[in-house]
Amino acid sequence: MKVSDILRVKGNTLYTASPDEPLAGAVALMAERDIGSLVVMEHGDLVGMLTFREVIQAVVKNGGSVGTMLVRTAMDDAPLTCTLETDMDEVRRMMLDRHARYMPVMDRRMLMGVISFYDVAKAVVDSQNFENKMLKAYIRDWPEEEPRA
């Protein structure tokens, strides 16, 4: 299974932020849309990722509020990325190694979508459920052996 398979099922709604916008506005968008991440874009290029993890770290560092901080000061400026062709096993390994919950999907320099750890886990469970269903059907239809003479 490849990343493209997950995006096909998930859809391609993307939420982005600019690095120079107020962090408070980005956090409000995340809360309003009930999303855990924003891709940070500047002049059409991916420059970072803002997740609830970075927001919480910024709030703690700033004494409990976002104040006048900009997205740039809180974002991860070196996020993990993958391509549409990246295999799901590789994505799982990458996300686990870096404790990443969100990963932008790129096609060269073009942002194609974002997959979450939830999306990956759901795809794995759905695949296993399908495989189990097929195996059970195969076992149920197992031909009986003819008696030996």
Buried (B, 14 or more C-beta within 10 A) or exposed (E): BBBBEBBEEBEEEBBBBBBEBBBBBBBEBBEEEEBBBBBBBBEEEBBBBBBBBBBEEBBEEBEEEBEEBBBBBBBBEEBBBBEBEBEBEEBBEBBEEEEBBBBBBBEEEEBBBBBBBEBBEBBBEEEEEEEEEEEEEEEEEEEEEEEEE
